[in-house]
Every structure is written in structure tokens, then in C-alpha cells.
């Protein structure tokens, strides 16, 4: 099958076979880069990268992936483009389509990237919105298969924490697509929306995935991987911080939580950045306001041999490269 010309907006747009195709291509491209045999299939292509939200891994991954493949990139931020200020997303899409072969968008609203895709005549890729983070979940599925040596249907993983938004929802659907045993663990109010869980269960009827939503931390038993993400974004009001921390305090990823899996080889994953110490301005501010030196994960876990967060971060580049190659070439 070919994915040429397709957009990459959210996991629910893909069949299990199409998702597997992207994972396979990720592995092939990573192996070729390591062996020094990579073929530049995007030579002569031009890519627009729109970042309305700050980024380290996504920005770097798209740039390096494009350069490796021979493509040229133009970066635009909220301050350097007219989109949303003087020009609508629809008009921006039609302009950029005349100049570029592909468009990446990272920002707040899923409706914005969907509008770009509707009006663009070239592939549009979602680098993150509030609702979905598909380049992250593709990377994470690849990383788990790579680290465990197991195929998707033999992998069990848990996401622990606030699972209502982009990372939680994307991991739930992506896990269903590969047929994994997926557990979303957190306070009831912070579990994925019902419609996302139902979509995952529907996919599971084809892939054999097991889908569990639970409040009890015992749900991590037997897991190969524990995922988490930050609890609160800076800029949210103090009342939200206080409420969120109280809700999630018991869901911090600790050595004790890893031990509850009963798996001595369990691995820890995080999409980053992480508030695992006080070595950032945000980390220090959280400590001063709440007396917590760590939030979603302890420094002990983050720096432990169980942590594969930097392998995971590297794989963002390989999986994003696969998305661009698959959607821009035959």
C-alpha cells in the first residue's frame, strides 16, 4: 500500500496495517542511517515547519530528518508568520501548498491542523495539538518494540497520570493499533474521554488489543513499560496546580511503582520535558510553591537503568522521517 499524499493528523485516521507500515519503515530508516547506507528520497523537497508552541524534540527531529533525506526546511513561529493574526489557516494552507511539498504544524487546536489539511494540496503533519500527538505515539510504539524485542501483541504498557489529553489519548489509540495490552491508570476524572476509549476498543476487535482504564495502581501489574507525562502546564492558574497535584500525588512514578509491576525488566518512558528535579526554572518554582522537588517522576527513576527516555527521544527523528518519506514518496 502507499501512503503518498496522506496527511498525518491523528492515529484514528490509520488502519492497523498502515500503522505497522510506518513502524516498519521507521526501523528500516534507523538501520540505514546507522549503517551509513541511507538513500535521500526527499532530495529537492521543501518542508514548512509551523511552531506556534515551543519545541525541542519535535523541531529538532523534523529538521534532522529532513536534512538527512535531502530536503530543505523553513521554520515559522507565531511571531514570524501571519497565520492566525492577519491570515486564516485556510489561506495559509493554500499559500504554503504552492511553495512547499509538506507542512508540519504544532499548536493548540486540532481544528487548526485539520483546517490546514483540508485546504492544503500537500501532506500536513501534526507535530502536537491539545488533543493528539501522533508523531510521539508512533515513536513510542517503535521504542517499545525495539527495547523489548517483542511484537506489539506481546507488549503490555501502562500510562500513569493525567490521560485526558494528547499523549494519553494518542498512546491509547496507538497501542490498540499494534494489538498491545494497554492500561490507562489515573484518577477517574483524568482518564481518557469515553469516545476515545470506545474507539480503542473498536480497533481492538481487529487487532486483539486489551484495553483497560483503571484508578487502582495495581493495574500496572505485569507491565513491560510505564509511561507518564507532566501533570500541569505552566501558565495555568494556581488553583489548577493545587488541584492537579492533589489528584495525582499518589500516581507519581517511583521505584515502588515500578516494583508493583512485578517485572524486573520494566522500563520507564516519558515524552519529555520532565519535572524530575529542581534544575529548571519551572522545577524550582514548583518546589517553592508546593515543596515538591519532583512531580510526575522521581529523579531516582528518571536517572535509573530502567529509564529509556533518551532512546525514546532519539527515535522521534526516525519515526518522523518515516512519516515524511511515506507521505511524500511512492
LINNOR-V340565 format. One record per residue. N is the residue number from 1. RES is the residue in one small letter. SS is DSSP state (2 for helix, 1 for strand, 0 for the rest). Layout:
BEGIN
N_RES_SS ; N_RES_SS
END
This chain:
BEGIN
1_x_0 ; 2_x_0 ; 3_x_0 ; 4_x_0 ; 5_x_0 ; 6_x_0 ; 7_x_0 ; 8_x_1 ; 9_x_0 ; 10_x_0 ; 11_x_2 ; 12_x_2 ; 13_x_2 ; 14_x_0 ; 15_x_0 ; 16_x_2 ; 17_x_2 ; 18_x_2 ; 19_x_2 ; 20_x_2 ; 21_x_2 ; 22_x_2 ; 23_x_2 ; 24_x_2 ; 25_x_2 ; 26_x_2 ; 27_x_2 ; 28_x_2 ; 29_x_2 ; 30_x_2 ; 31_x_2 ; 32_x_2 ; 33_x_2 ; 34_x_2 ; 35_x_2 ; 36_x_0 ; 37_x_0 ; 38_x_0 ; 39_x_0 ; 40_x_0 ; 41_x_0 ; 42_x_0 ; 43_x_0 ; 44_x_0 ; 45_x_0 ; 46_x_1 ; 47_x_1 ; 48_x_1 ; 49_x_1 ; 50_x_1 ; 51_x_1 ; 52_x_0 ; 53_x_0 ; 54_x_0 ; 55_x_0 ; 56_x_0 ; 57_x_2 ; 58_x_2 ; 59_x_2 ; 60_x_2 ; 61_x_2 ; 62_x_2 ; 63_x_2 ; 64_x_2 ; 65_x_2 ; 66_x_2 ; 67_x_2 ; 68_x_2 ; 69_x_0 ; 70_x_0 ; 71_x_0 ; 72_x_1 ; 73_x_1 ; 74_x_1 ; 75_x_1 ; 76_x_1 ; 77_x_1 ; 78_x_0 ; 79_x_0 ; 80_x_0 ; 81_x_0 ; 82_x_0 ; 83_x_1 ; 84_x_0 ; 85_x_0 ; 86_x_0 ; 87_x_1 ; 88_x_0 ; 89_x_2 ; 90_x_2 ; 91_x_2 ; 92_x_2 ; 93_x_2 ; 94_x_2 ; 95_x_2 ; 96_x_2 ; 97_x_2 ; 98_x_2 ; 99_x_2 ; 100_x_0 ; 101_x_0 ; 102_x_1 ; 103_x_1 ; 104_x_1 ; 105_x_1 ; 106_x_1 ; 107_x_0 ; 108_x_0 ; 109_x_0 ; 110_x_2 ; 111_x_2 ; 112_x_2 ; 113_x_2 ; 114_x_2 ; 115_x_2 ; 116_x_2 ; 117_x_2 ; 118_x_2 ; 119_x_2 ; 120_x_0 ; 121_x_0 ; 122_x_0 ; 123_x_1 ; 124_x_1 ; 125_x_1 ; 126_x_1 ; 127_x_1 ; 128_x_1 ; 129_x_0 ; 130_x_0 ; 131_x_0 ; 132_x_0 ; 133_x_0 ; 134_x_2 ; 135_x_2 ; 136_x_2 ; 137_x_2 ; 138_x_2 ; 139_x_2 ; 140_x_2 ; 141_x_2 ; 142_x_2 ; 143_x_2 ; 144_x_2 ; 145_x_2 ; 146_x_2 ; 147_x_2 ; 148_x_2 ; 149_x_0 ; 150_x_0 ; 151_x_0 ; 152_x_2 ; 153_x_2 ; 154_x_2 ; 155_x_0 ; 156_x_1 ; 157_x_1 ; 158_x_1 ; 159_x_1 ; 160_x_1 ; 161_x_0 ; 162_x_0 ; 163_x_0 ; 164_x_0 ; 165_x_0 ; 166_x_2 ; 167_x_2 ; 168_x_2 ; 169_x_2 ; 170_x_2 ; 171_x_2 ; 172_x_2 ; 173_x_2 ; 174_x_2 ; 175_x_2 ; 176_x_2 ; 177_x_2 ; 178_x_0 ; 179_x_0 ; 180_x_0 ; 181_x_1 ; 182_x_1 ; 183_x_1 ; 184_x_1 ; 185_x_1 ; 186_x_0 ; 187_x_0 ; 188_x_2 ; 189_x_2 ; 190_x_2 ; 191_x_0 ; 192_x_0 ; 193_x_0 ; 194_x_2 ; 195_x_2 ; 196_x_2 ; 197_x_2 ; 198_x_2 ; 199_x_2 ; 200_x_2 ; 201_x_2 ; 202_x_2 ; 203_x_2 ; 204_x_2 ; 205_x_2 ; 206_x_2 ; 207_x_2 ; 208_x_0 ; 209_x_0 ; 210_x_1 ; 211_x_1 ; 212_x_1 ; 213_x_1 ; 214_x_1 ; 215_x_0 ; 216_x_0 ; 217_x_2 ; 218_x_2 ; 219_x_2 ; 220_x_2 ; 221_x_0 ; 222_x_0 ; 223_x_0 ; 224_x_0 ; 225_x_1 ; 226_x_1 ; 227_x_1 ; 228_x_1 ; 229_x_0 ; 230_x_0 ; 231_x_0 ; 232_x_0 ; 233_x_0 ; 234_x_0 ; 235_x_0 ; 236_x_0 ; 237_x_0 ; 238_x_2 ; 239_x_2 ; 240_x_2 ; 241_x_2 ; 242_x_2 ; 243_x_2 ; 244_x_2 ; 245_x_2 ; 246_x_2 ; 247_x_2 ; 248_x_2 ; 249_x_2 ; 250_x_2 ; 251_x_2 ; 252_x_0 ; 253_x_1 ; 254_x_0 ; 255_x_2 ; 256_x_2 ; 257_x_2 ; 258_x_2 ; 259_x_2 ; 260_x_0 ; 261_x_0 ; 262_x_0 ; 263_x_0 ; 264_x_0 ; 265_x_0 ; 266_x_0 ; 267_x_1 ; 268_x_1 ; 269_x_1 ; 270_x_1 ; 271_x_0 ; 272_x_0 ; 273_x_0 ; 274_x_0 ; 275_x_0 ; 276_x_0 ; 277_x_0 ; 278_x_0 ; 279_x_0 ; 280_x_0 ; 281_x_2 ; 282_x_2 ; 283_x_2 ; 284_x_2 ; 285_x_2 ; 286_x_2 ; 287_x_2 ; 288_x_2 ; 289_x_2 ; 290_x_2 ; 291_x_0 ; 292_x_0 ; 293_x_0 ; 294_x_0 ; 295_x_0 ; 296_x_0 ; 297_x_1 ; 298_x_0 ; 299_x_2 ; 300_x_2 ; 301_x_2 ; 302_x_2 ; 303_x_0 ; 304_x_0 ; 305_x_0 ; 306_x_0 ; 307_x_1 ; 308_x_0 ; 309_x_2 ; 310_x_2 ; 311_x_2 ; 312_x_2 ; 313_x_2 ; 314_x_2 ; 315_x_2 ; 316_x_2 ; 317_x_2 ; 318_x_2 ; 319_x_2 ; 320_x_2 ; 321_x_2 ; 322_x_2 ; 323_x_2 ; 324_x_2 ; 325_x_2 ; 326_x_2 ; 327_x_2 ; 328_x_2 ; 329_x_0 ; 330_x_0
END
